[in-house]
Amino acid sequence: MTDKDDGGPAFPQSRESWFFDTGLGIVPSGMSLRDSFAGQAIGEALRQLSHLPFEHRAALTADLAYLTADAMNSEKAYWASVG
């Protein structure tokens, strides 16, 4: 589990039926905005790291994709705060 701000749900729904009970409480289903941003960034991350040996590429690709997603989330939060 990460302590990063995940940006909330990527595709929020207003109906209660889009939530499920984990036994620890009701949580939104689906991916977070952070996961969505990382998914969008992963293609470029793969391209940037294609010169590396395969055994190093997977972890570094995920790291780069999530670093990009975190930067996108930070910018989103900043611009939301300045109006």
Secondary structure, DSSP 8 states (H G I E B T S, - for coil): ---S---SBSS---SGGGEEE-SS-EEE-S-BHHHHHHHHHHHHHHHHTTTS-HHHHHHHHHHHHHHHHHHHHHHHHHHHHH-
